[in-house]
């Protein structure tokens, strides 16, 4: 699997055909792993996929028919770049009712997934070598999207309650970053959530700086227990950019996300959006809005939370049963992932090679760091796509793989 990690090397003649910005950006590590784990015999904890059994298929079929019956011609036509206004008003109301945030529909841009929001931000804000603060470990999609614009990443370690604010203060005192990208609720890949105290310290550190906070919250509504903390937008709205998506709470295949930004950024984002794809699918926007208007989406999300909560519990119990006691792991209060740290200097890449032979897959920690070292002792596990019985068997196999790796390491040391 080491070949999945692209390292800078000799420039070939064919490489000279391509732009500098694409030269050192690897393919999605997770997408490559999924190719290896495609066999039906493999129990995969690798993907970040929502549970397909929870998609509201029948309801969406009815909503699609309604759109064709009532707005068919408009739904098949070109549309404005900002996005379908009723859907943007729905999102505005969502922020107001669910999170107490006064977000106006004029400050919402519908995007092709929140991933496009990251790309648009890179286009309008990042020049070569501009500094970007990112969590460590950080979201692979953000690392890949921003890497195209060749910034200088300033990784800040994550602690149990959020980003290391002492390290953040040191980084801010020695540089002038443009963006700080964070996933403050059930972070991908770690599952960690930021405490209120950490959020306040981050805000204090950023006051008076030019740096914008990019607050990405794809999992915020998937809370199993505990209570959330206030958004950075509550404290610093003029310097906070929000990213959201319907991929985790409705369906991922629609690629329906949004970005919330201040007026001066929104104008530039709109230009970048027009240059990229003119507008996100208007038919899909109308279909999604029809579904959200006619059905109880809160009840649907509660169903997801109930299932994911049981699956999280099953994975935690299985880890406690089958993993060596010195393996550490996070226990998220929501979301779709937990993070495992192996003892000592054991390599999660070596573990993957052992585990895949036992027909169980996961994502090694390597792609979630920006320095591209060959070996990390961390790994990400997804619990949203497997039922409790499969989770137990998969973690049992993975525990046996860890035991085998530890035995091999001890033998080599002797």
N, C-alpha and C positions, 0 to 999 in steps of 0.2 A: 504493500500500500504506500510505501514511501514515494513512489513515482507520482502520486496524486498531489504532492506538495511541489509546486513549481518554484525553482530557484533561479535567480538571475544567472545567465551564462553567456557563452559566446554568441554574438549576433550573426545569424546566417544570412545568406543572400535574400531568401524569401522574407525574413524578418524586416528587411529594409523597406519593404513595401508598405509596412504598417506604421501608424503613428506612434510616437514615443509613449503616449499615455496608455496604450494597451500593452506595451512590451512586458511589463513586470506584473500584470494583473492575472492571477491564476483563475482557472475555471472554478466554479463552485465546488468546494471540497465535498460538501454533503451530497450534491447531485451525483458526483462520481462514486461515492460510497453506496448510494442507492442502487446504482447499476450492479455493484457487486452483491448487494443484498436482495436482489429481485427474486431469487428462487423462493417458491412457496414453502420450502422447508426451513427457510431462515426466519427466526424470530427477530424482528428489527425494532430496536429502540433508537434508530438513527434519525429518521425523518422528523421534521417539525410539523407533521400533518394533523389537522383536526380529524376527529373521528367521523368517517364517512357515513356511519350508521345513524348519525344524528342530523344529517342534512334534511331540511324541510322540503323534500322533493315534491310531494303531492301539493302542498300549498303553493310552491313556486310554479307548478304546472297551471294551477288555476289563475295565478297572477299573470302569467304569460298570456293566457287566453284573454284575460281582461284588457291587457295592454293592446293586443292586436284588435280587439273588438272596439275599443274606445279611442285609441290614439295611434292606430297602426301606421298611417302615412307619416305622421310626425316622428314616430319611433324609429322609422327606417331612413330618416333624412339626416343630413349634416346638422350639427347643433353648435351652440356657443361653447367657448373654451372653458369658461368658469365651472360649468356643470349644471345639471338640472336643478332649477331653483327650488322646487318643492323638497328635493332631497337635501339640499344645503340648509334649508330651513329646519328640516327634521334633525339634522346634525347639530345645528345651533340650539334647538330646543333640548336635545340630549345633553349638551354641555351644561345648559342652565339648570335643568331638572335633576340630573344625576350627579353633577359635580360642582354645581354652584358657580359656574364660570360664564361671564357675560361675553360670549363669542357671537359676533354678528355674522349673518350669512354672507355678507360682502367680503369677509375675511377668510372664507372657506373656498378652497379650490379642490374639485374632485379630480383624483389621480387614478392611474391604472395600478392599483395597489399602493400601499404606503412605500413600497420599494421605489416607485417612480418619484415619490416625494423626495427621497434621499438623493436621487440622481438630479432632480431639478435644483435642489439646494446646492449641490456640488457645482452645477453649471453656472449659477448666478453669483456664487460667493467665493469659490476657491480658485486661487491662482497657484502655480507651481510653488511648492515649499511653504505655503500658508499653513499655519499650525491648527490642528484639530485635536481637541481633547477627547479621548475615548476611554470607556471602561475597559479594564483588563481582569478577566477575559471579557471580550466585547462581542456584539452581534456581528456574525460573519457577513450578513447582507450589507450592513453599513460600511464595514471595512472594504468590501469589494466595490460598493458604489462610489465611495469617496476616493478610493485608490486610483480610479480613472483620471482624477484631476491632480494627482501627484502631490498631495499635501505632505506635511511632516506630522506624523501622528505623535501625540503626547499621551501615552497610555498611563492611566491612574489605577492602581489596584482596587479591587472591590473587597470590602470587609463584610462582616456578617450583617451590618445594618446600612450598607450602601457604600458609596465611593469614599476612599481615604481622603478626608478633608485636609489633613496635614500635608499630604503629598500634593493635593490640588493647589493649596495655597503656595507651596514652593514652586510649582510649575507656573502659576500665574505671575509670581513675582519675577520669574526669569524669562518670560516670553510675552507674546501678544497674540494669543489664539483668536481665530475668528468664530469658531464653533466649538461647542461642547455637546457631544452626543450622549444621551443617557436613555436607559429603559428602566424607569424607577419602580415599576410594579412587576414582580415576578420575572426578573430580567432573564433574557435569553443570552447566554446559556445557563446561568447559575441558579435561576429561580429566586434570587435575593430581591428584597424590596427595601427601598430607602425609608429610614425612620424620619419622623418630623424634625428631629434634632439635626440630622445630616442635611436635610433639605434647607433648613434655615442657615446652616453654616455655608452651604454652597451659595445661597443667595447673597449672603454677606460678602463672600469672597469675590463674587462677580460684580458687585455694585461699583459703578464707575469705570468698568472695563467695557471694551467694545464687543466682547464675546457674546454671541447669542447661544442660548440653551435650546437644543433640539430635543424635545421631550417626546419620545416614541412610546406609545402605550397600547400595543395590540392586544394585550392580555388583561387589561385593567378590569374588565367586567367578569372575569373568570376567577372570582375569589371564593375559596372554600371556607375560610375561617378568618377571624380577626377583622380589623377595620383598617381602611386605607388612610393615607395622609394627604394633605392638600397638594395640589399640582403646583409646580413652579410658576405656572401662569397666574396663580392667585397672588403671588408676591411680586412678580416682575413681568407683567403682560407685554410691555413694550420690547422686551428682550427674549421672549419665549416663543418658540415655534412648536406647534403641536402636530404630531402625526397620528392618524387613526386609520382603522380598517374594519371592514365587515367580514374579512376572511376568517377570523377566529370565532365569530358569533353567528354567522349565517352560512356562507359558502366561500371557499377560497378561489374556486374556478371563475368567479365573476371578475376577479382582480379589481375590486372596488375599494379604494381608499380615499383619504383626503389629507390636506395640509391646511393648517390654520396659521396665518402669519400677519404681522402688522402691515399697514397700508403700503409703506415704502417698499417692503419686500414683495408684497402681493403683485404689484405691477410688474416687477421683473420676473417673478415666477410665472405669471400669465404669458409673458413673451416667450419664455423657455418652453412652456407647455405647448404653445402654438407651433413652435419650431419642431417639437418632438413628435406630436401626433394629432394636432389640431384640437381634438377633444377625446375624452374617454367615451366609450360606447354609450350612446344615448338610450338605445333600447334596453341595455342592461340596467342603466340608472332608473329608467321608468319602471322596469320590472321589479327591481329591488324596492323602490318606493311604494309600489302597489302592494307588495307583500308586507312591508313594514306598517302600512296604513290599515290593512285588512285583518292582520293576525296579531296575536299577543306575543310579540317578540321577547318580552321579559320572561314569559313562561317558558319559551324555548330556551333562553339562556339559563334559566334555573335547571332545566333538564340537563344541559351540558355540564353545569357546575356539579350536579349530583353524581353524574357518571365519572367525570374527571376526578372528583374528590375521592371516590371509591378506588379508582385506579391508582391515584397517588398513594393512598393508604396501603394498597396491596404491594406496591413497589417498595415502600419504606419497610414494611414488615418482612418482605422477602430479602431485602438487603441486610437487615438485622439478623436474619436467620442463616443466610448463605455466605455472606462476605466475611473475610477476616476482620477481627475486631479493630485493627488499626487502620482500616480504610475509612476515610471521612466522607460525609455527604451532607448536602443541604436538604432541608425539608420545607419546601415552599408552601405558602399559604394559598396559592392559586397558580394559574398558568398551566404550562404543559411540560416543564422540564425540571430535572434536578441535576446537580453537579457532584461528581465524585472525584476525590483526590486519593491516589494510591500512595502507599507508604514509601518513604525514601525517594530514590531516583528511578523507580520502575517506570518504564516507558509505556504509555497508553497505545502507541503505535504497535509495539511488540505484542501488547495484550490483544489488540484488534486481530492481528494475524493468527493468534491462537484461538480466539473466540469464534472467528468466522469458520474455522474448521469444525467447530461444535455447533454451527448453524445459529449463531446469535451475533447481532451487529449493534454497534453504537457509533457515536462520533468521537474520535480522539480529540484531545484538547487543542492540538496544534493550530487549526485554522482560526481559533478565537483569539489569537494573539497576533500582534502586528510585526514581531521581529523575525518570524519564520525560522525559529530554531527547529532542529530536527526532532527533539524529544521533549515531551511534557508528560507529567504524571497525572494529568487530569483528563476527564471525559464527561460527555453530556449524555444523559439518558432521557428519552421521551416516553411518557406514560399514557398519552392520550389515545393511542391507536391500538392498544392491546387490551383484551379483557383480563380479569383478575387471574384466571387459570393460566393463560399464556404468559402473563407477567411473572408469575411464580416460577414457571418452568424456565423462562428466559434468564431470569436472575440467578436461578440455580446453576444453569450452564455457565453464566458469566462468572459466578463465584468460583466454580471449578477451574475456569481459565485463569483467574487471579491466583489461585493456589498453585497452578502449574507454573505461572510466570515467576512467582516468589521462590518456588523450589529451584527453578532454572537459575535465578539470580544468585541464590545462596550457593549453588553448586559451582557457578563460575567464580564466585568470590573466594571459594576454598581452593 
